Amino acid sequence: MIVYGSKEEAERTGEAVRAVHAHVRGLTRERLGPFPAGTPYFASDPDLMLWVHATLVEASLAVYRRFVGRLAPDEEETYYGEMALVARVFGLPPAVVPAKLADFRDYLDAQLAGPEICVTPPAREVAAVILEPPLPTPLRVLVPAHRLATAALLPANLREEYGLRWSRAHALPLALAARSLRALALPALRTAARVSPLELTYAT
């Protein structure tokens, strides 16, 4: 709704997300990395929201480079600016978002080098769900590539903390999976993206 809907639809969706965020708050029950038990958290915290936004931006660019193709520097900068608008719809204050892609990458590097971004037991529980998704049978062939891509795209220290193996031996099957995806899946996805919901309604 935010990407393809009207301005009004995007704003309504953003309001709904912000309303949910307003109720996500509490105190941690156990020590999580450098944070002791009893540390307060709330989903509307600008620092937390910026980190979530950062993971979306970085993962999207990395996956596109891996499975679709290279973007020119000005295309990446344009994408980054457009994602800043999405962040604003979700309630992230514009002043918090790094102004340029280079500033964003400095922020990301600093976060990953610090102690706050670490793998905790709850994170491992979430990862187990992500890495073993309940896909329908025809799509289960994508699970190995999905796991390989996840391991390849993570920073090395986080990959190790999650217990995900990665070596040069894994690079070849991932490259083959990326090639297959570009050849087989992406044309179908592009066709589907060109069909509007209204057209689907009339088609059915």
Secondary structure, 3 states (H helix, E strand, C coil): CCCCCCHHHHHHHHHHHHHHHHHCEEECCCCECCECCCCEEECCCHHHHHHHHHHHHHHHHHHHHHHCCCCCHHHHHHHHHHHHHHHHHCCCCHHHCCCCHHHHHHHHHHHHHCCCCCCCHHHHHHHHHHHCCCCCHHHHHHHHHHHHHHHHHCCHHHHHHHCCCCCHHHHHHHHHHHHHHHHHHHHHHHHHHCCCHHHHHHHC
